[in-house]
C-alpha cells in the first residue's frame, strides 16, 4: 500500500474549525499517520461514498463482457469470474460497504436459467429500488416445456421495474441433446413504461424471428448507439424504413438465406462494423459476397471493420473499396493476399487472426501505405477482443451464503456450492444499516455459466395427471422452489 500517497490525501483533508490552533496556542498537535488511521478503522469511513464507489470500481477486474463477437454470448465463459468474487467480498466487509456495493453488484444482471428470472422478479417486487440499479440485463436462458407463461409474465414484470436500463441482450442458449423438448423464449412485449431514451445498446440472438423484434426496433431506433442482430431472411410486405440515426457500432450475423436490407435499414452514422457468418454456416459458403454487398451500402462512413473467418471469393481490395474512411481492420490471415499490392491507402491499424501457420508480414506496408501498427492475435480474439487471454472455468465460490438471501440466485448452478442456513455470513437484515428488511429476497448479477444439462435433470416433470397435458404450466412459487433445490444440491 502506498502510505505516502495516503498521508498526502490525509493532509489534504481540512480539519474542523474547532480543531484549528489559535495563534497564541503553543501546544503541539499530534499528527496521525496513515498506519494509525488504518488501525483505528477510521480512514474508509471518512471517504465520501461517491469516491469509495469509484475506488471499488477501480479494484474490480476487467469485465468478461465482449463488445464484439457472435450474437450469442461468448463461449466459453468462466463458471465463477474473479469480477463476481471481488464484488461479493467487498459487500461483506461492513454495512456501509454493503450498501455502496449493491450498486455495482446489481448494475449488470445476467439470467442464465428460468429459475433465476423467477427469483429476480420476486426481488424487484419486494424491493422496487433495486430495479433502478440495473443498467445491463442479459436474458441467456432457454425455456423448458411448461415454463412459457412464467417467462412471459415474469420477464414483463422485470422490465417494468428496470427504469434505468441501458443495455438489453436477448441471447438465449440451447443445450445440445436435451432429455426433453425445449423452446427458445419469445421476445417479450414492450412495457408501456419502458423509456426508449434510456436503452442505448440492444443485442438479439440469431434464433429469434426478425418479425417479433420489429416493434422494439422501431421503439428504440432513435436512441440506440450499438446493435447486435442477424441479417434477416425475410422482411415482410408491410416492413417500413427503420432509421438508426445514432447507431455507431453494429454486429451483424449473416446466414446463407440472409437478404440484404436494401431500403429497410438506414445507418447514417455507422462507425464500427463486425461481420460474422452465422454459427450454423458451412465454411465454404461465399460469405464475402454478402459482406461486399452490405459494405457497398453502409461502408462509406466506417472507421473500424472486423471480418469473419469464412472463406472468401473476393479480393480484399474489392472488399475494402467500399470503405474509403477505414482506419482499423481486423481479419483472418487467409484474407490477406500472398502478393504485395495496395489494398487500402488510409488504413492505420491492422489485427490479424493467426493460427499455427505464419506468413511473412514484410509486404503489409506495401498493401497499406498509411499503416502505423499491426499485430497478430489469437484465433479466439473474435470472441474476446477486449481480453488478452481467456481464463479457465475451474474457479469456485469458496464460501456459502444463507438460503433466501438476495444473493441466492448468484449461486445459480454452481457445481460445488452449498447454501447453508447456519452460515457465518450476516443476514440481509443485519447488513441493512437503516434497519429495513425489504432486501430478504434480493436477486443479483450472475457472471457464472449454468450447467444446463444438470439443470435439466433436476427440473421436475409435469405433475401426475398432467404428464401428457400440453396445457400444464408451472407457477412462480414452484419454479423458485425448484431453483433453490438446484442451489442446495451437493
Secondary structure, DSSP 8 states (H G I E B T S, - for coil): --HHHHHHHHHHS---GGGS--TT---------HHHHHHHT-HHHHS-HHHHHHHHHHHS---S--SSS-SS--SS--SS-HHHHHHHHHHTS-HHHHHHHHHHHHSEEEE-SHHHHHHHHHHHHH-HHHHTT--EEEE---EETT-HHHHHHHHHHHHHH-TT--EEEE-----TT-SS-EE--------TT--TTT--EEEE-TTS-HHHHHHHHHHHTTT-SEEEEE--S---TT---EE-TT--EEEEEE-TT----TTSEE-TT--EEEEEE-TTS-TTS-HHHHHHHHHHHHGGG-SEEE--SS--SS-HHHHHTT-TT--EEEEEGGGS-SS---S-SS--EEEEEE-S----GGGHHHH-TT--EEEEEEGGGGT-TT-SS---S-----S---TT-TTGGGSTT-TT----TT-SS--HHHH-TT---TTTT------S---HHHHHHHS----TT-TT-TT----HHHHHHHHHHHHH--
